[in-house]
Amino acid sequence: MDASDFVLGGFASVGATFFTNPIEVIKTRIQLQGELAARGTYVEPYRGIVHAFATVAKNDGLSGLQKGLVPALYFQFIINSFRLSIYNMALNKGWMHKKNGEVSFGLGLFWGAAGGAIGSYFSSPFFMVKTQLQSQAAKQIAVGYQHAHTGMMDALSQIYNKRGIYGLWRGSMAAIPRAAIGSGAQIATFGKTKFMLKQYDIVTQPTLNSFCAGLIAGSLMSVAITPPDVISTRLYNQGWDERGRYNGWLDCCVKILKSEGIYGLYKGFWANYLRIAPHSTLVLLFFDELLLVRDKYLQDKSNRH
């Protein structure tokens, strides 16, 4: 694995996160409202995306829309460093190609899932802290368990002091299928779509090719990732004193289906889509552009010598 691919993958995601974190806050709140309650039996402080934005801005201030930004940046840097560098390594070494040179969707799915699973495990503490900070809200619009954190370092310190290293990785097993499914769908679609757009002479300009492929990949990813994303949000945000609410990934899924129905697993879908589609597009576009800049620099350096 090229170390520069690792770093560039991280920086590509950091750039995108500044733009998409507000919709991530909205998505988290919508996923937590009405937790384990039948539809129509609870108050909805967030009635749709536009209303949620206005509600957060009114009650938490505009800064409330960037809650959890710092751990979100750490999370995105780590997970995308792994998954994008593993994807690029597999692509460059031909591990994602069939014998005829065509990019294989199945192999892309495998390498995308592998990179996502590895990255999600190592970035898990930051995903947990991000979720807990994003759920914090003024009393009148609070949903889900409210953790008393003043920031990322305070949250990490509190969790470690109470539960040790295990506490920092609580919920990580739920994050792995979330990332594997989402990353696999995204990476496989991105690589295949880029190849097909060039092969059929539909979009050949490199930047536009990456943009179009990233948008299509992000759209498919949002459909695949929403149910495991809801489960991860619920597991990461549950309080330490809420023993028995969720006993792992499968238990959480079953309880949501029993109390909220299939609708519960797709809470926040449109917010998730509006976050993932542009985020995916920007991350993959930034990554491809950074790779082009790096390769041009190395080529110019080689020519000078």
C-alpha positions in Angstrom: 0.0 0.0 0.0 1.4 3.4 -1.0 1.7 5.7 2.0 0.8 8.7 -0.2 -2.5 7.0 -1.2 -3.3 6.6 2.5 -2.7 10.3 3.2 -4.5 11.5 0.1 -7.5 9.4 0.8 -7.8 11.0 4.2 -7.4 14.5 3.0 -10.0 14.0 0.3 -12.6 13.0 2.9 -11.7 15.9 5.2 -12.4 18.4 2.5 -15.8 16.9 1.8 -16.8 16.7 5.5 -16.8 20.4 6.1 -19.6 20.7 3.6 -21.6 17.7 4.6 -21.4 17.6 8.4 -24.6 19.8 8.9 -26.7 17.2 7.1 -25.1 14.5 9.2 -26.3 16.3 12.3 -29.8 16.4 10.9 -29.6 12.7 9.9 -28.5 11.6 13.4 -31.4 13.5 15.0 -34.0 12.1 12.7 -32.7 8.5 13.2 -32.9 8.9 17.0 -36.4 10.5 17.3 -39.1 8.0 18.2 -36.6 5.4 19.2 -38.4 2.0 19.7 -41.8 3.7 19.5 -44.5 2.9 17.0 -45.0 5.4 14.2 -47.4 8.1 15.1 -47.1 7.6 18.9 -44.4 10.2 19.6 -43.7 13.9 19.2 -41.5 14.6 16.2 -39.3 17.7 16.8 -37.8 17.1 13.3 -40.5 17.0 10.6 -38.4 16.6 7.5 -35.0 18.0 6.4 -35.9 21.7 5.9 -37.8 21.8 9.2 -35.0 20.0 11.0 -32.4 22.6 9.8 -34.6 25.5 10.9 -35.3 23.8 14.3 -31.6 23.1 15.0 -30.6 26.7 14.0 -33.3 28.2 16.1 -32.7 26.2 19.3 -29.0 25.3 19.1 -27.8 28.2 17.0 -26.0 28.0 13.6 -23.0 26.4 15.4 -25.4 23.5 16.3 -25.3 22.5 12.6 -21.6 21.7 12.9 -21.8 19.7 16.1 -19.4 16.8 16.1 -17.3 18.3 13.3 -13.9 17.6 14.9 -14.5 13.8 15.6 -16.2 13.6 12.2 -13.0 14.9 10.5 -10.9 12.3 12.4 -13.4 9.5 11.6 -13.5 10.4 7.9 -9.7 10.8 7.6 -9.1 7.4 9.1 -11.8 5.4 7.4 -11.2 6.9 4.0 -7.4 6.6 4.3 -7.8 2.9 4.6 -10.6 2.2 2.1 -9.5 4.6 -0.7 -5.8 3.5 -0.5 -6.8 -0.2 -0.4 -9.1 0.5 -3.4 -6.4 2.3 -5.3 -3.8 -0.4 -4.5 -6.2 -3.2 -5.7 -7.0 -1.2 -8.9 -3.3 -0.5 -9.7 -2.3 -4.1 -9.1 -5.1 -5.4 -11.3 -6.9 -7.2 -8.5 -10.2 -5.6 -9.5 -10.0 -6.6 -13.2 -11.2 -9.5 -15.2 -8.9 -11.3 -17.6 -10.1 -9.2 -20.4 -9.1 -6.0 -18.5 -12.6 -5.0 -17.6 -13.2 -3.8 -14.0 -15.2 -6.5 -12.1 -18.1 -5.3 -10.0 -17.8 -8.3 -7.7 -14.1 -7.8 -7.1 -14.7 -4.1 -6.6 -17.4 -4.9 -4.0 -15.0 -7.2 -2.2 -12.1 -4.7 -2.0 -14.4 -1.8 -1.2 -16.0 -3.9 1.6 -12.5 -5.0 2.9 -11.2 -1.4 3.0 -14.4 -0.1 4.6 -14.4 -2.8 7.3 -10.8 -2.2 8.3 -11.2 1.6 8.3 -14.4 1.5 10.3 -12.8 -0.6 13.1 -9.9 1.7 13.6 -12.0 4.9 13.4 -14.8 3.5 15.6 -14.1 5.7 18.7 -14.4 8.9 16.7 -17.7 7.7 15.1 -19.1 7.0 18.5 -18.1 10.4 19.9 -19.3 12.2 16.7 -22.7 10.5 17.1 -23.0 11.4 20.8 -22.0 15.0 20.2 -24.4 15.4 17.2 -27.3 14.1 19.3 -26.8 16.7 22.0 -29.5 19.4 21.7 -31.5 21.9 23.6 -34.0 20.2 26.0 -37.1 21.1 23.9 -35.7 19.3 20.8 -33.6 16.6 22.4 -33.9 13.1 21.0 -32.1 9.9 22.1 -29.8 9.6 25.1 -28.1 12.9 26.0 -24.4 12.5 26.8 -22.7 15.1 29.0 -19.7 15.8 26.8 -18.1 19.2 26.3 -16.1 18.2 23.3 -14.2 15.4 21.6 -11.3 15.1 24.1 -13.7 15.3 27.0 -15.8 12.6 25.5 -12.9 10.3 24.9 -11.6 10.9 28.4 -14.9 10.2 30.0 -15.5 7.0 28.1 -12.0 5.7 28.7 -12.1 6.6 32.5 -15.5 4.8 32.8 -15.0 1.8 30.5 -11.4 1.6 29.4 -10.3 0.7 25.9 -13.3 -1.6 25.5 -15.6 1.4 26.0 -13.9 3.3 23.1 -14.6 0.4 20.8 -18.2 -0.3 21.9 -20.4 -0.6 18.8 -17.4 -1.3 16.5 -18.8 -4.6 15.5 -22.0 -2.9 14.2 -19.9 -0.3 12.3 -18.1 -3.1 10.3 -21.2 -4.3 8.4 -22.3 -0.7 8.0 -19.0 0.3 6.4 -18.5 -3.0 4.5 -21.9 -2.7 2.8 -21.7 1.0 2.1 -18.1 1.1 1.1 -18.4 -2.1 -1.0 -21.4 -0.6 -2.9 -19.7 2.7 -3.4 -16.3 1.5 -4.5 -17.6 -1.2 -6.8 -20.0 1.2 -8.4 -17.5 4.0 -8.7 -14.8 1.8 -10.4 -17.3 0.1 -12.7 -19.0 3.3 -13.7 -15.8 5.1 -14.4 -14.7 2.3 -16.7 -18.1 2.1 -18.5 -18.4 5.9 -19.0 -15.0 5.8 -20.7 -15.6 2.6 -22.6 -18.8 3.8 -24.2 -17.4 7.3 -24.8 -20.1 8.9 -22.6 -18.0 11.0 -20.2 -14.2 10.8 -20.9 -13.0 14.1 -19.4 -11.2 12.9 -16.2 -12.7 15.3 -13.7 -16.2 15.1 -15.1 -15.9 11.3 -15.3 -14.9 11.1 -11.6 -17.8 13.5 -10.7 -20.5 11.5 -12.6 -19.2 8.1 -11.3 -19.0 9.5 -7.7 -22.6 10.8 -7.9 -24.0 7.4 -9.1 -21.9 5.5 -6.5 -23.1 7.8 -3.7 -26.8 7.3 -4.7 -26.5 3.5 -4.6 -24.5 3.7 -1.4 -27.2 5.7 0.4 -29.8 3.0 -0.3 -27.5 0.2 0.9 -26.1 1.9 4.0 -29.2 3.5 5.6 -30.4 0.4 7.6 -27.0 -0.4 9.1 -26.4 3.3 9.7 -29.6 3.6 11.8 -28.4 0.6 13.8 -24.9 2.0 14.3 -26.4 5.4 15.4 -28.6 3.7 18.0 -25.9 1.5 19.4 -23.2 4.2 19.6 -25.6 6.7 21.2 -27.2 4.5 23.8 -26.2 5.4 27.4 -24.1 3.2 29.6 -27.0 3.1 32.1 -29.4 1.8 29.5 -28.4 -1.8 29.9 -30.5 -4.2 28.0 -31.8 -1.7 25.4 -29.7 -3.2 22.7 -27.5 -6.3 23.0 -25.6 -6.0 19.8 -26.2 -5.4 16.1 -28.8 -8.2 15.5 -30.8 -7.4 18.7 -31.0 -3.8 17.7 -32.2 -4.7 14.2 -34.9 -7.0 15.6 -36.1 -4.5 18.2 -36.4 -1.7 15.6 -38.3 -4.0 13.2 -40.7 -5.1 16.0 -41.4 -1.6 17.4 -40.9 0.7 14.4 -41.3 -1.6 11.4 -39.2 -1.4 8.2 -39.8 2.3 8.3 -37.6 2.5 11.4 -34.6 1.1 9.5 -35.0 3.8 6.9 -35.4 6.8 9.2 -33.4 9.7 7.9 -33.0 8.2 4.4 -33.4 11.5 2.6 -31.0 13.2 4.9 -28.6 10.3 4.5 -29.0 10.6 0.7 -28.3 14.3 0.7 -25.2 13.7 2.8 -23.8 10.7 1.1 -24.4 11.6 -2.5 -22.5 14.9 -2.4 -20.0 13.5 0.1 -19.3 10.5 -2.0 -19.0 12.6 -5.1 -16.6 15.1 -3.4 -14.5 12.5 -1.7 -14.0 10.4 -4.8 -13.5 13.5 -7.0 -11.0 15.0 -4.6 -9.1 11.7 -4.3 -8.8 11.3 -8.1 -7.7 14.9 -8.4 -5.1 14.6 -5.7 -3.8 11.4 -7.3 -3.5 13.3 -10.6 -1.6 16.1 -8.9 0.7 13.7 -7.1 1.4 11.7 -10.3 2.1 14.9 -12.3 4.5 16.0 -9.6 6.3 12.7 -9.6 6.5 12.7 -13.4 7.9 16.2 -13.6 10.4 15.3 -10.9 11.4 12.3 -12.9 11.8 14.3 -16.1 14.1 16.8 -14.4 16.4 14.0 -13.4 
